[in-house]
């Protein structure tokens, strides 16, 4: 039976693992096949900007963050899904490139 995103999040489906900001930045730099998805809300994106290589998919609910989004993608069959421990804030603090929308 099909489930909604909210149901999948509530069920705690988790096969994704967290990685550090440094590991995420190194992976983005060294692997052209990597896709970074930013699920922060639009206010957060407006305040800090976004990475120019990111796919921005603003979260629809406060609980819809990186780990939850990674869990949903994993449950949908995507492979090699990771989330950044500490989210975009840690990437920005680690000097990830950002630009205003």
Buried (B, 14 or more C-beta within 10 A) or exposed (E): EEBEBBEBBEEEBBEBEBBBBEBBBEBBEEEEEEEBBBBBBEEBBEEBBBBEEBEBEEBEEEEBBBBBBBBBBBBEEEEEBBBBBBBBEBBBEBEBBBEEE
